[in-house]
Amino acid sequence: MTRAWTGLLVWVLVAGLLVGCSRSKEDLIQKSRGIGTRAELERALGKPSDISKLGPVEQWTYKASNGDVVFVILGDKVTMQATTSPDEKKDQK
């Protein structure tokens, strides 16, 4: 019985990872339309893949299948978004 549950748990985790990685930049941007606060952004998109901070400014990065979507948060307000493509990441290295 335990072996069956372990197998099921592994498949659920793999499926969750595949679904999470299959989000596109366009999906993330669409879900974030009209969002004004940090709490709304996290509710809509979940926890970001990466957070970097500089004083009161935070940069939240969400990984997508075709690049990244980056939100700049000042205090509690979402102030800007940008996208990057996988090619841009290679150029920065």
TIKOL-583077 format. One line per field, with one value per residue: x, y negated, z negated of N, C-alpha, C in turn. Coordinates in nm, 4 decimals, m for minus. Last residue first. Layout:
N
nX: X:...
nY: Y:...
nZ: Z:...
caX: X:...
caY: Y:...
caZ: Z:...
cX: X:...
cY: Y:...
cZ: Z:...
END
This chain:
93
nX: 2.5407:2.3526:2.2851:2.1265:1.9026:1.8019:1.7053:1.4763:1.3635:1.1780:0.9666:0.8344:0.6408:0.5920:0.4792:0.2814:0.3239:0.4371:0.7483:0.7452:0.8422:0.8498:0.8572:0.9244:0.9201:1.1302:1.0835:0.9010:0.8013:0.9109:0.9601:0.9346:1.0755:1.0531:1.2360:1.1675:1.2721:1.3652:1.6773:1.6469:1.6151:1.4711:1.3399:1.2191:0.9747:0.7061:0.4045:0.1177:m0.0375:m0.2450:m0.1298:0.0807:m0.0676:m0.2003:0.0229:0.1266:m0.1172:m0.2449:m0.3451:m0.4206:m0.2840:m0.1806:m0.2635:m0.1142:0.1462:0.1372:0.0836:0.3136:0.5119:0.3546:0.3951:0.5233:0.6108:0.3775:0.3376:0.5652:0.5212:0.2871:0.3820:0.5610:0.3790:0.2247:0.4196:0.4844:0.2385:0.2194:0.4361:0.3483:0.1197:0.2366:0.3883:0.1925:0.0826
nY: m3.6697:m3.8005:m3.6257:m3.4413:m3.5998:m3.6411:m3.3846:m3.3565:m3.6928:m3.8766:m4.1545:m4.3534:m4.5925:m4.7996:m4.8202:m4.7219:m4.8321:m4.8353:m4.9275:m4.8418:m4.5924:m4.4795:m4.1613:m3.9750:m3.6644:m3.4836:m3.2157:m3.0157:m2.9121:m3.1269:m3.2453:m3.5604:m3.7736:m4.0808:m4.3040:m4.5763:m4.8493:m4.9538:m4.7987:m4.5696:m4.2201:m3.9613:m3.6419:m3.3901:m3.2815:m3.3856:m3.2130:m3.3073:m3.4706:m3.5796:m3.6192:m3.7871:m4.0114:m4.0828:m4.1512:m4.3753:m4.5346:m4.5450:m4.4039:m4.4194:m4.1058:m3.8592:m3.6811:m3.7811:m3.7210:m3.4406:m3.3854:m3.4941:m3.3265:m3.0114:m2.7189:m2.4822:m2.4511:m2.3630:m2.1153:m1.9790:m1.9800:m1.8247:m1.5785:m1.5202:m1.4986:m1.2803:m1.0781:m1.0642:m0.9794:m0.7225:m0.5973:m0.6119:m0.4521:m0.2045:m0.1614:m0.1276:0.1202
nZ: 2.0671:2.2168:2.4207:2.2837:2.2323:2.4880:2.5517:2.3876:2.3176:2.0773:1.9990:1.7303:1.5510:1.2630:1.0066:0.7527:0.4191:0.1763:0.2573:0.5798:0.7938:1.1176:1.2687:1.5546:1.7005:1.9318:2.1703:2.2333:1.9997:1.7312:1.4044:1.2719:1.0398:0.8893:0.7199:0.5036:0.3128:0.0785:0.1228:0.3443:0.4084:0.6019:0.6278:0.8476:0.9043:0.6832:0.5998:0.8030:0.9613:0.8004:0.5489:0.6178:0.6992:0.4636:0.3052:0.4455:0.6609:0.9079:1.2122:1.4747:1.5623:1.5036:1.6934:1.9127:1.8305:1.8271:2.0971:2.2181:2.1274:2.0340:1.8458:1.8096:1.5552:1.4270:1.5530:1.4603:1.1836:1.1704:1.2632:1.0532:0.8381:0.9237:0.9305:0.6535:0.5482:0.6611:0.5350:0.2693:0.2809:0.3415:0.1119:m0.0801:0.0000
caX: 2.6499:2.3975:2.3626:2.2554:1.9806:1.8541:1.8191:1.5949:1.3567:1.3040:0.9865:0.9173:0.6696:0.6379:0.4969:0.3455:0.2676:0.3359:0.6608:0.7928:0.7480:0.9171:0.7753:0.9807:0.8421:1.0931:1.1561:0.9649:0.8582:0.8105:1.0125:0.8597:1.0931:0.9995:1.2178:1.1845:1.2389:1.2215:1.5984:1.7376:1.5745:1.5893:1.3136:1.3325:1.0914:0.7976:0.5342:0.1913:0.0703:m0.2690:m0.2536:0.1107:0.0233:m0.2783:m0.0653:0.2076:m0.0431:m0.1820:m0.2927:m0.5021:m0.3485:m0.1410:m0.3125:m0.2610:0.1061:0.1669:m0.0085:0.1824:0.5140:0.4272:0.3365:0.4616:0.7090:0.4406:0.2379:0.5432:0.6380:0.2875:0.2779:0.6105:0.4844:0.1599:0.3517:0.5870:0.2943:0.1196:0.4312:0.4727:0.1075:0.1401:0.4561:0.2806:0.0000
caY: m3.5923:m3.8667:m3.7449:m3.3970:m3.5481:m3.7548:m3.4394:m3.2736:m3.5681:m3.8418:m4.0141:m4.3366:m4.4545:m4.7789:m4.9406:m4.6673:m4.8549:m4.7315:m4.9216:m4.9496:m4.6270:m4.5645:m4.2687:m4.0424:m3.7863:m3.5274:m3.3295:m3.0897:m2.8180:m3.0766:m3.1685:m3.4360:m3.7079:m3.9443:m4.2549:m4.4328:m4.8000:m4.9247:m4.8908:m4.6810:m4.3415:m4.0380:m3.7768:m3.4615:m3.1935:m3.4031:m3.2646:m3.2235:m3.3945:m3.5477:m3.5394:m3.6532:m3.9456:m4.0432:m4.0408:m4.2546:m4.5159:m4.6659:m4.3797:m4.4893:m4.2312:m3.9711:m3.6613:m3.7839:m3.8609:m3.5153:m3.3405:m3.5509:m3.4672:m3.1004:m2.8524:m2.5031:m2.4909:m2.4881:m2.2211:m1.9986:m2.0473:m1.9634:m1.6493:m1.5359:m1.5997:m1.4103:m1.1193:m1.0993:m1.1091:m0.8250:m0.6107:m0.6773:m0.5944:m0.2649:m0.1742:m0.2434:0.0000
caZ: 2.0039:2.0955:2.4558:2.3371:2.1205:2.4145:2.6260:2.3608:2.3941:2.1412:2.0334:1.8492:1.5898:1.3998:1.0866:0.8717:0.5525:0.1979:0.1405:0.4939:0.6879:1.0208:1.2123:1.4391:1.6831:1.7975:2.1155:2.3423:2.0968:1.8250:1.5171:1.2943:1.1687:0.8866:0.8560:0.5243:0.4468:0.0858:0.0421:0.3258:0.3377:0.5646:0.5764:0.7892:0.9125:0.7957:0.5573:0.7088:1.0248:0.9415:0.5608:0.5660:0.7923:0.5818:0.2649:0.4277:0.5362:0.8576:1.0777:1.3763:1.6074:1.4184:1.5569:1.9147:1.8499:1.7050:1.9924:2.2501:2.0863:2.1253:1.8553:1.9397:1.6557:1.3876:1.5695:1.6039:1.2402:1.1236:1.3385:1.1907:0.8370:0.8994:1.0543:0.7524:0.5097:0.6936:0.6806:0.3091:0.2466:0.4343:0.2409:m0.0878:0.0000
cX: 2.7827:2.5147:2.4199:2.3441:2.1175:1.9395:1.8832:1.7189:1.4802:1.2833:1.1260:0.9281:0.7528:0.6534:0.5333:0.3560:0.3502:0.2794:0.5648:0.6983:0.8138:0.8116:0.8600:0.8886:0.8878:1.0003:1.1114:1.0359:0.9341:0.8804:0.8968:0.9166:1.0164:1.0104:1.1756:1.1625:1.2665:1.1772:1.4516:1.6588:1.6870:1.5425:1.4482:1.2859:1.2117:0.9124:0.6261:0.3225:0.1433:m0.1644:m0.2745:m0.0120:0.0533:m0.1913:m0.1484:0.1200:0.0314:m0.0972:m0.2196:m0.4548:m0.4353:m0.2050:m0.2811:m0.3183:m0.0461:0.1208:0.0109:0.0779:0.3766:0.4265:0.4208:0.3928:0.6448:0.5373:0.2987:0.4431:0.6202:0.4046:0.2738:0.5098:0.5396:0.2644:0.2841:0.5223:0.3998:0.1727:0.3351:0.4761:0.2327:0.1256:0.3637:0.3505:0.0868
cY: m3.6233:m3.7949:m3.8130:m3.5165:m3.5041:m3.7096:m3.5554:m3.3250:m3.4847:m3.7124:m3.9966:m4.1876:m4.4551:m4.6298:m4.9157:m4.7825:m4.7897:m4.7364:m4.8057:m4.9588:m4.7305:m4.6111:m4.3468:m4.1562:m3.8469:m3.6477:m3.3596:m3.2163:m2.8899:m2.9845:m3.1175:m3.3694:m3.5766:m3.8873:m4.1098:m4.4007:m4.6493:m4.8666:m4.8544:m4.7887:m4.4432:m4.1714:m3.8413:m3.5986:m3.2563:m3.3032:m3.2783:m3.2883:m3.2986:m3.4522:m3.4926:m3.5628:m3.8032:m3.9667:m3.9908:m4.1344:m4.3829:m4.6462:m4.5050:m4.4721:m4.2889:m4.1039:m3.7797:m3.7723:m3.8731:m3.6604:m3.4217:m3.5115:m3.5298:m3.2417:m2.9371:m2.6393:m2.5239:m2.5397:m2.3554:m2.1092:m2.0739:m2.0420:m1.7963:m1.6131:m1.6255:m1.5216:m1.2541:m1.1478:m1.1550:m0.9643:m0.7187:m0.6994:m0.6722:m0.4142:m0.2394:m0.2670:m0.1265
cZ: 2.0644:2.0323:2.3328:2.3674:2.1671:2.2984:2.5523:2.4339:2.3592:2.2175:2.0912:1.8776:1.7162:1.4259:1.2318:0.9705:0.6626:0.3398:0.1579:0.3759:0.5985:0.9218:1.1137:1.3976:1.5517:1.8055:1.9744:2.2939:2.2083:1.9247:1.6016:1.4189:1.1699:1.0263:0.8449:0.6712:0.4538:0.2208:0.0501:0.2528:0.3367:0.5087:0.5476:0.7412:0.8442:0.7904:0.6787:0.6697:0.9320:0.9995:0.7045:0.5724:0.7460:0.6814:0.3833:0.3945:0.5352:0.7340:1.0315:1.2329:1.4962:1.4591:1.4668:1.7730:1.8472:1.7159:1.8646:2.1449:2.1072:2.0688:1.9489:1.9515:1.7894:1.4919:1.5356:1.6302:1.3886:1.1788:1.2989:1.2753:0.9771:0.9012:1.0392:0.8821:0.6103:0.6622:0.7247:0.4601:0.2874:0.4077:0.3447:0.0457:0.0000
END
